[in-house]
Every structure is written in C-alpha cells, then in structure tokens.
Amino acid sequence: MFLAAVAFSAGILAGNFAWRAPHIWLIAFVIAAAGAWLLHYRAPALAFPLALLMLVPLGAFYLQVYDAAQVASPGLEAFSTGEGTVEVTAHVMREGIVRDSPFGGKQESVDVEAEELSTEEHHLVAPVGIRLTIYSKRGDEEEALAAGGESPLAVYAYGQRLRITAKLRAPRNYGNPGALDLVGYLASQGIRLTGSARATEVEVLPGFAGSRVGLWRAEARRSVLNHIQQLWPGEPGALMQVMLIGGRAFFGRELKTNFQRTGTYHILVVSGINVGVLAFAFFWALRWMPMGETAATVLTILFSWGYAFLADLGPPIVRATITLSIYLLTRLLFRDRAGLNALGIAALGILVAAPRALFEASFQLTFISVIAVAGIAVPALRRTLYPLQQALRNLDSPAYDYSLPTRAAQFRSDVRLVREGLADIVGLRAATVLLRRGLAFLIAVAELVFISFIIELSLALPMAWYFHRTTTMSLPANVLVIPLATILMPAAVVAVVLSYVSFWLAHAPALVAGYALATLTGTIRLIGHFRISDVRLPVPALAARLLAATALAFALLLARRRSWVASVGVAGLFAAALGIVFLPAKMQWHPGVLEVTAIDVGQGDSLLIITPQGKTILLDSGGVGGGSRSDFDVGEEVVSPYLWSRGIRRLDAVANSHPHSDHIGGMRSVIANFRPKEFWYGLDSPTPEFGGVAEAARQFGVNVRPHAAGDVFEFGGIEVRVLSPQSGAVAEDKQQDDESMVLRLQYGDTSALLVGDSHKRIEKVLETENPKANLLKIGHHGSLTSSSPEFLEAVDPQFAVVSAGYYNLFRHPRPEVMQRFAQRHVRTYRTDLAGAVSFYLDGTTVSAQPAPR
C-alpha cells in the first residue's frame, strides 16, 4: 500500500506538471491494467510492478477529473476593487478574535460566508467566503461608553447573521518568485475575498445560519478557550490555547521565531505530535484501568476524532487523526509492524479526497516525518534498542533468555552481574528497580535521540525548500521539548476537564502543566538565542535536491537489511543533509551586466542591485507603512524569500534611503538573514526604526557607512555617486522623505538614478547635479509630490519603475504622474501590476524583464 501511494502520488505530479489530455492518461491506465491482469497468473513477479505502474496514469487522470469537477466560483470582480463600499449580508463561519489595531483602537478578524453582495450597480446572491477585519477607531469606544452604550466592537459568534458595509478586495500574491501563495492558502480555507469594515457599520440581523453541529463545536471551543485563559492567564494561556486546540490567541513574535529556529514549531500547530501524545496518554490510562485491548482502541479512536473535531478539523490534525486511527486498527489486528502499509492507506485516502493536498507543505512534512520513523528509524530500533527493552523484563527468569536474540540475552547476563554487585549496597529488590528503571530511561532517551535525528535528516530538504532553514539545534531542542510536551499536554487536558467540575480540583494538574510550559518556553528561548540556531539557506541547488531525494529512497530500501547496510543508508541521509547546507545554490546573475530589480513589496520600496562583478546590494527593504504596528515582517516574509529564490545567501551591502517604515521596516530581518558586510545610509535619524536597524547592524558586525552628496566610490565594477543628502544636513522627523539618500549608479554608458522618496524641493537640487540616467526609480511611489516635468527633463530616462501596493490607500501612482512619463515615451513599469521587474544595464543598452511568478 505504501508503494501504491507513492505511484499514485507520482501520477498526481505528472498530471500537474506534464499535462496530457485526460483520455491519454485513461488509455495508459487501461493498457497497464490489462497487462497486469494478463501477467497475474503467468508472471506474477512482473504483474506487481505493472499494477503499480498503472496507478501513475490513474493518479494523473484523477487529478484532472477532480479539478474539472470543482464548481466554478461566481464572478466577483465588481465587488472586489477595494474602491467603493459593498453591502454584505452574511453569517459568521469562524468566530472573531479581538486584538490591538496596528493604527490604534481595536480590530477583529472574522470569517463570514456572504449570502448576498450589493453595490449601487451590481447584485449577487451566492455563498462567498470572506475574511473581514472589523475595526474600531480610537474614539469609537470612548464615545459609545460615554453615551451609556457598549463597545461597538463585539465578538461575533458562529451562525450570527450580519449586515456589513465593507470594502472588499480579491486576495493577491506578491509578484515575486518564491512568494507565499496567499491566494491558494485562503482558497483552501474557503476564502475568496478579504475586506475591512468599521464596527459602527456592522448590524446584527435576527435569525441563525449554519449547522447545529457547527454551533455546538463553536460553543464548546469558546468554553474551552475561556477555561484555558482562566487557568493560565496572559501569555501562558495564549500558548496553551494554541497548543491544545489551535486557538488564534496572540503572543510575542520573538517566541514564535524561536520555535521556528529550533525546529520545534510543530508544538504550536495542532497536528501529529499533539494527537499522538494525547491519544497514547488516553490509551495508556484506559489500559491501566484496566480495560481490554479492543475497547481501549475503539475509545482512543473516538477520543482522537472528538479532539480533532474540537480543534476545528484543520487539515494537519485530520491527516494525523486518520493516520493514527489506521495505525491503532492495524495494531489491533496484530499488523502494527507494517507501519508503512498503514501510512500508505492513510495517504491514499487523503489523496483521493483531496489530490492537491500533495502540494501542501504540511502534508509533505507530516508524511515524510512518519515515513522516516516507520520506514527507517523503527526497523533500526527493532534490531538494536527494542531487544534491550525486552531484555529488562523478567530478570529473574533464566528461561526467558532463550526467547531473545543472542545480544539481548548477553545484555541480561551483564545486567544480572551488575545487579549482584549493587545488591550488596542497596539490597536485591532496590537494585532490580534501580537498574530496570535507569536502563529503561537511558534506552528511551536513546530512542528519542535516534528518532529525532532521523526525522531531522529526512526533513532537511523540505525545511530548506519551504522555510529556508537548517534547524541545526533541532535535535537537542526536540530531545528536551518532546518529553516536556508529553507531560504538559495530558496535564493541561486533565486540568481543563477538572475545571468544569471545580477550579480547585484543576489547580494541581494546571500547576504541573504551567511549570512544564515555563520550562519548555525557557528551553526554546535559550536554544533559540544561539547564533547557530538561525542558519538560513537559499533554495537548494538541483544537485542537492536530487541527492536528498535519492538518499531518502535508499535509506528506506536499506533500512530492513543488515545493520551495516542500514547504517550506509543513514550515512547517505546525513551526507545529503550536509549537501543541502554546503552545496550552495548558484546565484542567478548576469556577469558583466548591472542589474536593478524592483521587488514587489506592496506599498513600499526595495531594490536588489547586482553589479557586473557579482556584488549584491539591497536598497531599502519594504515594510508596513503609516507608522503602524504589525506582526507581518516584510523583510522576513517577502524580501528574504525573493533573495533566497535567486540563490543569494549573503549580501555585500544593504542601504536605506530614509527611515520611513515602508522603506526600512524589513531591514532588521534582512540583516539577520543575510549578514551583509556594509550598511549605507544618508542621515543618522533619531527615529526608533532607524535605531533598531543600526542596533541590528552592530549586533551582526556590519560596517556602518554614512554617505552624503559628493561621495563617489567604486563598488563591484560600477561607479556609485551620492547626490543627496547634503553634507552637514541634520535629520528631522517630519522631513524624512526629503532626507532620502539619492544614488546614481554608472556602468559604462548606462546609468540608473535611485531617488528614494525625494520631493520636488530635492529634485530642484538634483537638477543641478547632472542627474541624466537611462533608468529612473520614480520618487515617492508616483505621488504628486515628486516627478516634476523639469526633473524628468533633466533625467531624460528611457525606463522607469514605480513601486506601489495594488490596493494602496494613497492611489499611487497618480495618473497625472504616469501621464508625464507617457508623454515623454518612457517605458514605465509598476510593481503593483507587473510584480518584480529586473532592468539590465550592459554598459551600452538597457533592457527590462518582469520576473516569472
């Protein structure tokens, strides 16, 4: 069944990447099936591989039929422009959670299913999933309370019907290679539109919409979340909510990052480890009662599905529960040694239900982990540690020795000899207990270390591919954290259950869980702060990817062979993991050409510059504008993935035009991820944003180099001339745009002028500095404050690029400004429409190319 799942998965991949007409796949399937049937009696050895082969075209055919069967969504273009308001009649599908708004006041994220959408000109009656941000401004709540009313921002419950006046948008991905597929992620959750609405524009309608089962689940979740917060107030409660039932509570970004650095982020996602820990604790408790094997198995499966139901039935937990259920059933049928078969059945079931799950990172990580355990670690442990565990039983029965392998029997003899010496000191009974428990503990630790080691090696490729990390400290972190989790989660569940009887009864298990959580998070923070915990990687080279996939396949094939042969397979896995780290992907660049790429960072600026000699500079790093406070880090989530997709592991320099948050907000993450040699800037600004970046530069040993007008220097084969700010200028908070560091890059007879957010006042100064350039980075995102006709006359560009957000509130770039460039016949590119755009200056000519997405 495992091989069948592999073959079916290969077919899904073929159907996605090597499209053929469905009837071609169907014909191939029929031919292979007929061949397998004819050979079944004559040559069974050939029939089996042919039967597996027939699953490849079947998988491809099934994927294309599945895609064709999906119901086409209604056209939403008229409602998703983000311009005017839309009146939405909807009901709540996922309850809201209130937090501080980035712009002050409060906001709530809530998922609704629209029943009806209306504008002045259009009307649609259809179910449409919408993720809404409902916000209250700073004064809304005070005004409502002063008038004797309630806060306008209520927590909306499942099934409530609402009438909302909202601005709606279609989700969009950043237009860069390597960008997160946000549209696909939201679509997998049934979300087609996103939007925002003021709390005062939300009206609760009478009636209920939704299922009674969904209502019961929502009420149960709400109750459990409230009990968790009462048992563990503050951040511990938020972490408990996330770990136990997938709550959406918020906690510090630094702690979340430390979980990622240490390879223990799976603790924060309700998935395999959560289900496994709780299910086996429940199973052990039932067996201790005692209870029969069959009854304990059935009740554990029911408990697991009940837990998954309460945890909102997210894809990771459903996959984990399916796999666990199949394992428990195979164990009941004395087939627990056939772990890969159970895994194959689970994988086939999931892929038949949703074949595109194969392309999800969570699916791949889950099944590669289980394959590593069941297919590599467990066979090795059966030959090594598991016989030693058996050998510790019935130490006083010599007859039991004959049922064990020779090495295990010898181990028992050695244990008896040690026990005789220890018995002279503490007595026979105490010596027996000490040896059995001590050795059992050491064997359990060795088992945990080995399994964690195999999982880490097996996940080296997907971790580098999806998350650009090598979790160098994952092994010690998981060895310490998983035992704590096995204490924490059962104790927390017991505390929550007892709290429904009495909070006094829940005090003891809550205390145990609280101490376990404090120890766990303290361990994560300690390990996460080691510099070695944060090794970031570009997309692995093709050779490294092929080596990793081949090594995993060979390790699976060799795992059941002799010990030394299996060791060769594990050594191959280790070599492949080293290859991921030390076989660097080649940086994508054009030798002898100056490249300037405008990265799509939304409403912000970020330019990648690669010199003819291959030196790299990042000018600005994007960020969330408007001085808002946001957990979304553009440097980590947008800029860094693009640089990694280009094979860039280190930057030679980073530069900041000026310290507005939409230019500098992501710089700290960029410095941490790419460890540049130099940091260039214009004025030493007193703003917190600039101070944070300067501190990051000092922390990572980056040379800080201020520049002012008149500086000219060579860098990587190009001439860099600084045109602004003026020498001796002093930074002022309110004039940051005009403090922009303006750079002119010259290579041969071609040049680029990068003006930051400079306004017309600075443009007049630049007009006197011979600013003529082939390529112009349009100032201030195409605002009316910049790009004066006189300035364009002085620059006389052939190409221009403007960086702006697709749904930006400022309506950048302004049509009047774009008209000026059109009148001068300047080939102008916009990141909000074209995504990332690269310009190549070869010393003679300039060419432009939007990046493939």
Backbone hydrogen bonds, N-H to C=O, Kabsch-Sander energy under -0.5 kcal/mol:
donor,donor_aa,acceptor,acceptor_aa,energy
5,A,1,M,-2.3
6,V,2,F,-2.1
7,A,3,L,-2.5
8,F,4,A,-2.6
9,S,5,A,-2.3
10,A,6,V,-2.2
11,G,7,A,-1.8
12,I,8,F,-1.9
13,L,9,S,-2.3
14,A,10,A,-2.3
15,G,11,G,-2.8
16,N,12,I,-1.4
17,F,13,L,-2.7
18,A,14,A,-2.6
24,I,21,A,-1.6
25,W,21,A,-1.2
26,L,22,P,-2.3
27,I,23,H,-2.4
28,A,24,I,-2.3
29,F,25,W,-2.4
30,V,26,L,-2.4
31,I,27,I,-2.5
32,A,28,A,-2.4
33,A,29,F,-2.8
34,A,30,V,-2.6
35,G,31,I,-2.3
36,A,32,A,-2.4
37,W,33,A,-2.2
38,L,34,A,-2.4
39,L,35,G,-2.1
40,H,36,A,-0.7
42,R,38,L,-0.7
43,A,39,L,-2.2
46,L,43,A,-1.5
47,A,43,A,-1.8
48,F,44,P,-1.8
50,L,46,L,-1.6
51,A,47,A,-2.3
52,L,48,F,-2.2
53,L,49,P,-2.4
54,M,50,L,-1.8
55,L,51,A,-0.6
55,L,52,L,-1.2
56,V,53,L,-1.4
58,L,54,M,-1.3
59,G,55,L,-2.3
60,A,56,V,-2.0
61,F,57,P,-2.7
62,Y,58,L,-2.7
63,L,59,G,-2.2
64,Q,60,A,-1.9
65,V,61,F,-2.3
66,Y,62,Y,-2.8
67,D,63,L,-2.6
68,A,64,Q,-2.0
69,A,65,V,-1.6
70,Q,66,Y,-0.6
70,Q,67,D,-1.0
79,F,76,L,-1.5
80,S,76,L,-0.8
80,S,77,E,-0.8
82,G,168,L,-1.2
86,V,166,A,-3.4
87,E,118,S,-2.9
88,V,86,V,-0.7
88,V,164,I,-3.4
89,T,87,E,-0.5
89,T,116,E,-2.5
90,A,88,V,-0.6
90,A,162,L,-2.5
91,H,113,E,-1.6
92,V,160,Q,-2.1
93,M,111,D,-2.8
94,R,111,D,-2.0
96,G,156,Y,-1.3
97,I,109,S,-0.8
99,R,107,Q,-2.5
101,S,105,G,-2.1
104,G,101,S,-1.8
106,K,136,S,-1.0
107,Q,99,R,-2.6
108,E,134,I,-2.5
109,S,97,I,-1.3
110,V,108,E,-0.5
110,V,132,L,-2.4
111,D,94,R,-1.5
112,V,130,I,-2.8
113,E,91,H,-2.7
114,A,112,V,-0.6
114,A,128,V,-3.3
115,E,89,T,-3.8
116,E,89,T,-1.8
117,L,124,L,-2.8
118,S,87,E,-1.7
119,T,122,H,-2.8
124,L,117,L,-2.6
126,A,124,L,-0.6
128,V,114,A,-1.1
128,V,126,A,-0.5
130,I,112,V,-2.9
131,R,193,L,-2.3
132,L,110,V,-2.8
132,L,130,I,-0.7
133,T,195,G,-2.1
134,I,108,E,-3.0
134,I,132,L,-0.6
135,Y,133,T,-0.5
135,Y,197,A,-2.2
136,S,106,K,-2.8
140,D,137,K,-1.0
141,E,137,K,-0.8
142,E,138,R,-0.6
143,E,139,G,-2.4
144,A,140,D,-2.2
145,L,141,E,-2.6
146,A,142,E,-2.5
147,A,143,E,-1.5
148,G,145,L,-1.6
149,G,144,A,-2.8
154,A,152,P,-1.1
156,Y,154,A,-0.8
159,G,92,V,-2.4
160,Q,157,A,-1.9
161,R,205,L,-0.6
161,R,207,G,-0.6
162,L,90,A,-3.5
163,R,203,E,-2.8
164,I,88,V,-2.9
165,T,201,E,-1.7
166,A,86,V,-2.7
166,A,164,I,-0.8
167,K,196,S,-2.3
168,L,166,A,-0.5
169,R,194,T,-3.3
170,A,80,S,-1.1
176,N,174,Y,-1.7
179,A,176,N,-1.8
182,L,180,L,-1.8
185,Y,181,D,-2.2
186,L,182,L,-2.7
187,A,183,V,-2.3
188,S,184,G,-2.0
189,Q,185,Y,-0.6
189,Q,186,L,-1.0
190,G,187,A,-1.8
191,I,186,L,-2.9
192,R,129,G,-2.6
192,R,190,G,-0.6
193,L,129,G,-1.8
194,T,169,R,-2.9
195,G,131,R,-1.8
196,S,167,K,-1.8
197,A,133,T,-2.2
199,A,135,Y,-3.3
201,E,198,R,-2.5
202,V,199,A,-1.5
203,E,163,R,-2.7
205,L,161,R,-3.1
209,A,159,G,-2.0
215,L,211,S,-2.0
216,W,212,R,-2.5
217,R,213,V,-2.4
218,A,214,G,-2.5
219,E,215,L,-2.6
220,A,216,W,-2.5
221,R,217,R,-2.9
222,R,218,A,-2.5
223,S,219,E,-2.3
224,V,220,A,-2.6
225,L,221,R,-3.0
226,N,222,R,-2.0
227,H,223,S,-2.2
228,I,224,V,-2.6
229,Q,225,L,-2.1
230,Q,226,N,-1.8
231,L,227,H,-2.2
232,W,228,I,-2.5
238,A,234,G,-1.7
239,L,235,E,-2.5
240,M,236,P,-2.5
241,Q,237,G,-2.5
242,V,238,A,-2.0
243,M,239,L,-2.7
244,L,240,M,-2.8
245,I,241,Q,-1.7
246,G,242,V,-1.0
247,G,241,Q,-2.2
256,K,252,G,-1.7
257,T,253,R,-2.7
258,N,254,E,-2.0
259,F,255,L,-1.9
260,Q,256,K,-1.8
261,R,257,T,-2.7
262,T,258,N,-2.0
263,G,260,Q,-1.2
264,T,259,F,-2.1
265,Y,259,F,-0.7
267,I,264,T,-1.9
268,L,265,Y,-1.7
269,V,266,H,-0.9
270,V,268,L,-0.5
271,S,269,V,-1.2
275,V,271,S,-2.4
276,G,272,G,-3.1
277,V,273,I,-2.7
278,L,274,N,-2.1
279,A,275,V,-2.8
280,F,276,G,-2.4
281,A,277,V,-1.8
282,F,278,L,-2.3
283,F,279,A,-2.8
284,W,280,F,-2.5
285,A,281,A,-2.2
286,L,282,F,-2.2
287,R,283,F,-2.3
288,W,284,W,-1.8
289,M,285,A,-0.9
296,A,292,G,-2.6
297,T,293,E,-2.3
298,V,294,T,-2.6
299,L,295,A,-2.6
300,T,296,A,-2.1
301,I,297,T,-2.3
302,L,298,V,-2.3
303,F,299,L,-2.6
304,S,300,T,-2.5
305,W,301,I,-2.2
306,G,302,L,-2.3
307,Y,303,F,-2.5
308,A,304,S,-2.5
309,F,305,W,-2.4
310,L,306,G,-2.1
311,A,307,Y,-2.0
312,D,309,F,-1.2
313,L,308,A,-2.4
314,G,311,A,-0.6
318,V,314,G,-2.2
319,R,315,P,-2.5
320,A,316,P,-2.2
321,T,317,I,-2.4
322,I,318,V,-2.5
323,T,319,R,-2.4
324,L,320,A,-2.5
325,S,321,T,-2.6
326,I,322,I,-2.3
327,Y,323,T,-2.3
328,L,324,L,-2.7
329,L,325,S,-2.1
330,T,326,I,-2.6
331,R,327,Y,-2.4
332,L,328,L,-2.0
333,L,329,L,-1.5
334,F,331,R,-1.7
335,R,330,T,-3.9
338,A,335,R,-1.8
339,G,337,R,-1.1
342,A,338,A,-1.8
343,L,339,G,-2.3
344,G,340,L,-2.5
345,I,341,N,-2.3
346,A,342,A,-2.2
347,A,343,L,-2.7
348,L,344,G,-2.6
349,G,345,I,-2.3
350,I,346,A,-2.2
351,L,347,A,-2.7
352,V,348,L,-2.3
353,A,349,G,-1.7
354,A,350,I,-2.6
357,A,354,A,-2.1
358,L,355,P,-1.4
359,F,356,R,-1.3
360,E,357,A,-1.8
364,Q,360,E,-2.1
365,L,361,A,-2.9
366,T,362,S,-2.4
367,F,363,F,-2.5
368,I,364,Q,-2.5
369,S,365,L,-2.0
370,V,366,T,-2.1
371,I,367,F,-2.6
372,A,368,I,-2.5
373,V,369,S,-2.0
374,A,370,V,-3.2
375,G,371,I,-2.9
376,I,371,I,-0.5
376,I,372,A,-1.2
377,A,372,A,-2.6
378,V,373,V,-3.2
380,A,376,I,-1.4
381,L,377,A,-2.6
382,R,378,V,-2.3
383,R,379,P,-0.8
383,R,380,A,-0.6
384,T,380,A,-0.8
386,Y,381,L,-2.7
388,L,384,T,-0.7
389,Q,385,L,-2.0
390,Q,386,Y,-2.1
391,A,387,P,-1.9
392,L,388,L,-0.8
392,L,389,Q,-0.8
393,R,390,Q,-1.7
397,S,394,N,-2.1
400,Y,397,S,-1.1
401,D,398,P,-1.3
402,Y,399,A,-0.9
403,S,400,Y,-1.3
404,L,401,D,-1.6
409,A,405,P,-2.5
410,Q,406,T,-2.4
411,F,407,R,-2.2
412,R,408,A,-2.0
413,S,409,A,-1.8
414,D,410,Q,-2.3
415,V,411,F,-2.3
416,R,412,R,-2.2
417,L,413,S,-2.0
418,V,414,D,-2.3
419,R,415,V,-2.5
420,E,416,R,-2.1
421,G,417,L,-1.5
422,L,418,V,-2.3
423,A,419,R,-2.6
424,D,420,E,-0.9
425,I,422,L,-1.4
426,V,422,L,-2.4
427,G,423,A,-1.7
431,A,427,G,-2.4
432,T,428,L,-2.5
433,V,429,R,-2.3
434,L,430,A,-2.8
435,L,431,A,-2.5
436,R,432,T,-2.5
437,R,433,V,-2.6
438,G,434,L,-2.6
439,L,435,L,-2.8
440,A,436,R,-2.3
441,F,437,R,-2.3
442,L,438,G,-2.2
443,I,439,L,-2.6
444,A,440,A,-2.4
445,V,441,F,-2.4
446,A,442,L,-2.5
447,E,443,I,-2.5
448,L,444,A,-2.4
449,V,445,V,-2.7
450,F,446,A,-2.5
451,I,447,E,-2.6
452,S,448,L,-2.5
453,F,449,V,-2.3
454,I,450,F,-2.4
455,I,451,I,-2.5
456,E,452,S,-2.5
457,L,453,F,-2.2
458,S,454,I,-2.4
459,L,455,I,-2.1
460,A,457,L,-1.0
463,M,459,L,-2.4
464,A,460,A,-1.8
465,W,461,L,-2.7
466,Y,462,P,-2.8
467,F,462,P,-0.6
467,F,463,M,-1.5
468,H,464,A,-0.6
469,R,463,M,-1.3
470,T,535,V,-1.9
471,T,469,R,-0.5
472,T,470,T,-2.3
474,S,471,T,-1.8
477,A,473,M,-2.1
478,N,474,S,-3.0
479,V,475,L,-2.2
480,L,476,P,-1.6
481,V,477,A,-2.8
482,I,478,N,-2.4
484,L,480,L,-0.9
485,A,481,V,-2.6
486,T,482,I,-2.1
487,I,483,P,-0.9
488,L,484,L,-3.2
489,M,485,A,-2.4
491,A,487,I,-1.7
492,A,488,L,-2.7
493,V,489,M,-2.5
494,V,490,P,-2.6
495,A,491,A,-2.3
496,V,492,A,-2.5
497,V,493,V,-2.6
498,L,494,V,-2.7
499,S,495,A,-1.8
500,Y,496,V,-0.7
500,Y,497,V,-1.2
501,V,498,L,-1.6
502,S,498,L,-3.2
506,A,502,S,-1.4
507,H,504,W,-1.0
510,A,506,A,-2.2
511,L,507,H,-2.2
512,V,508,A,-2.2
513,A,509,P,-2.8
514,G,510,A,-2.5
515,Y,511,L,-2.5
516,A,512,V,-2.4
517,L,513,A,-2.6
518,A,514,G,-2.5
519,T,515,Y,-2.5
520,L,516,A,-2.5
521,T,517,L,-3.0
522,G,518,A,-2.1
523,T,519,T,-2.3
524,I,520,L,-2.3
525,R,521,T,-2.6
526,L,522,G,-2.3
527,I,523,T,-2.7
528,G,524,I,-2.7
529,H,525,R,-1.1
529,H,526,L,-0.6
530,F,527,I,-1.5
533,S,530,F,-1.8
534,D,531,R,-1.6
535,V,470,T,-0.6
536,R,534,D,-0.7
537,L,468,H,-1.7
539,V,644,W,-1.6
541,A,583,L,-0.7
545,R,541,A,-2.3
546,L,542,L,-2.6
547,L,543,A,-2.3
548,A,544,A,-2.3
549,A,545,R,-2.4
550,T,546,L,-2.5
551,A,547,L,-2.5
552,L,548,A,-2.1
553,A,549,A,-2.0
554,F,550,T,-2.6
555,A,551,A,-2.5
556,L,552,L,-1.9
557,L,553,A,-2.0
558,L,554,F,-2.5
559,A,555,A,-1.1
561,R,558,L,-1.8
566,A,562,R,-2.9
567,S,563,S,-2.3
568,V,564,W,-1.3
569,G,565,V,-1.5
570,V,566,A,-2.0
571,A,567,S,-2.6
572,G,568,V,-2.2
573,L,569,G,-1.8
574,F,570,V,-2.3
575,A,571,A,-2.5
576,A,572,G,-2.4
577,A,573,L,-2.4
578,L,574,F,-2.2
579,G,575,A,-2.0
580,I,576,A,-1.8
581,V,577,A,-1.2
582,F,578,L,-3.3
583,L,579,G,-2.3
588,Q,646,R,-2.8
589,W,587,M,-0.9
592,G,612,P,-2.3
593,V,590,H,-1.6
594,L,841,L,-3.0
595,E,593,V,-0.6
595,E,610,I,-2.8
596,V,839,F,-2.3
597,T,608,L,-3.1
598,A,596,V,-0.5
598,A,837,V,-2.6
599,I,597,T,-0.8
599,I,606,S,-2.5
601,V,599,I,-1.0
601,V,602,G,-0.5
604,G,602,G,-2.0
605,D,662,D,-1.7
607,L,619,L,-2.5
608,L,597,T,-2.7
609,I,607,L,-0.5
609,I,617,I,-3.3
610,I,595,E,-2.0
611,T,615,K,-2.7
613,Q,716,G,-1.6
614,G,611,T,-2.2
617,I,609,I,-2.7
618,L,653,A,-1.8
619,L,607,L,-2.9
619,L,617,I,-0.6
620,D,618,L,-0.7
620,D,655,A,-3.4
621,S,663,H,-2.9
622,G,605,D,-2.4
625,G,623,G,-0.6
628,S,625,G,-1.1
629,R,102,P,-1.5
630,S,628,S,-0.6
633,D,631,D,-0.6
634,V,632,F,-0.8
637,E,633,D,-3.1
638,V,634,V,-2.2
639,V,634,V,-2.4
640,S,635,G,-2.2
642,Y,638,V,-1.4
643,L,639,V,-2.2
644,W,640,S,-2.8
645,S,641,P,-2.2
646,R,642,Y,-1.0
646,R,643,L,-0.6
647,G,644,W,-1.9
648,I,643,L,-2.2
649,R,647,G,-0.5
651,L,674,F,-1.6
652,D,616,T,-1.0
653,A,616,T,-1.6
654,V,678,E,-2.4
655,A,618,L,-3.0
656,N,680,W,-2.1
663,H,660,H,-2.3
664,I,660,H,-2.0
665,G,661,S,-1.8
666,G,622,G,-2.0
667,M,664,I,-1.7
670,V,666,G,-1.7
671,I,667,M,-2.7
672,A,668,R,-2.2
673,N,669,S,-2.5
674,F,670,V,-2.4
675,R,671,I,-1.9
677,K,651,L,-0.7
677,K,652,D,-0.6
678,E,652,D,-1.0
679,F,703,N,-2.7
680,W,654,V,-2.8
681,Y,705,R,-1.3
682,G,656,N,-0.6
685,S,683,L,-1.4
691,G,687,T,-2.2
692,G,688,P,-2.4
693,V,689,E,-1.7
694,A,690,F,-2.7
695,E,691,G,-2.1
696,A,692,G,-2.0
697,A,693,V,-2.5
698,R,694,A,-2.1
699,Q,695,E,-2.6
700,F,696,A,-1.9
701,G,698,R,-1.3
702,V,697,A,-3.1
703,N,677,K,-2.6
705,R,679,F,-3.4
705,R,703,N,-0.5
707,H,681,Y,-2.6
709,A,725,P,-3.4
710,G,722,V,-2.3
711,D,708,A,-2.1
713,F,720,V,-2.2
715,F,718,I,-2.6
718,I,715,F,-1.1
719,E,746,Q,-2.5
720,V,713,F,-3.2
720,V,718,I,-0.5
721,R,719,E,-0.6
721,R,744,R,-2.5
722,V,711,D,-2.7
723,L,721,R,-0.5
723,L,742,V,-2.4
724,S,742,V,-0.9
729,A,726,Q,-1.9
735,Q,732,E,-1.4
736,Q,733,D,-0.8
739,E,736,Q,-1.2
740,S,737,D,-1.5
741,M,657,S,-1.8
742,V,724,S,-1.9
742,V,740,S,-0.6
743,L,754,L,-2.2
744,R,721,R,-2.6
745,L,752,A,-2.7
746,Q,719,E,-2.5
747,Y,750,T,-3.2
749,D,843,G,-3.1
750,T,747,Y,-2.3
752,A,745,L,-2.2
753,L,775,L,-2.9
754,L,743,L,-3.0
754,L,752,A,-0.5
755,V,753,L,-0.6
755,V,777,K,-0.8
758,S,755,V,-1.8
760,K,785,T,-1.8
762,I,759,H,-0.6
763,E,759,H,-2.2
764,K,760,K,-2.1
765,V,761,R,-0.9
766,L,762,I,-2.5
767,E,763,E,-2.0
768,T,765,V,-1.1
769,E,766,L,-2.2
770,N,767,E,-0.5
773,A,795,V,-1.8
774,N,751,S,-0.9
775,L,751,S,-1.6
776,L,799,F,-1.9
777,K,753,L,-2.7
778,I,776,L,-0.9
778,I,801,V,-2.4
780,H,756,G,-1.3
781,H,778,I,-0.7
782,G,779,G,-1.7
783,S,779,G,-0.6
783,S,780,H,-1.2
786,S,783,S,-1.4
792,L,788,S,-2.4
793,E,789,P,-2.1
794,A,790,E,-1.8
795,V,791,F,-2.4
796,D,792,L,-3.0
798,Q,774,N,-1.8
799,F,774,N,-2.8
800,A,827,R,-2.2
801,V,776,L,-2.0
802,V,829,Y,-2.4
804,A,802,V,-0.6
808,N,805,G,-1.4
811,R,808,N,-1.0
814,R,782,G,-2.6
817,V,814,R,-0.6
818,M,814,R,-2.2
819,Q,815,P,-2.2
820,R,816,E,-1.2
821,F,817,V,-1.5
822,A,818,M,-2.2
823,Q,819,Q,-2.6
824,R,820,R,-1.1
825,H,822,A,-1.6
826,V,821,F,-2.5
827,R,798,Q,-2.3
827,R,825,H,-0.5
828,T,826,V,-0.8
829,Y,800,A,-2.3
831,T,802,V,-2.2
833,L,830,R,-0.8
834,A,830,R,-3.3
835,G,831,T,-1.3
836,A,175,G,-3.2
837,V,598,A,-1.7
838,S,849,Q,-2.4
839,F,596,V,-2.2
840,Y,847,S,-2.8
841,L,594,L,-3.3
841,L,839,F,-0.6
842,D,840,Y,-0.6
842,D,845,T,-2.0
847,S,840,Y,-1.7
849,Q,838,S,-2.7
851,A,836,A,-2.9
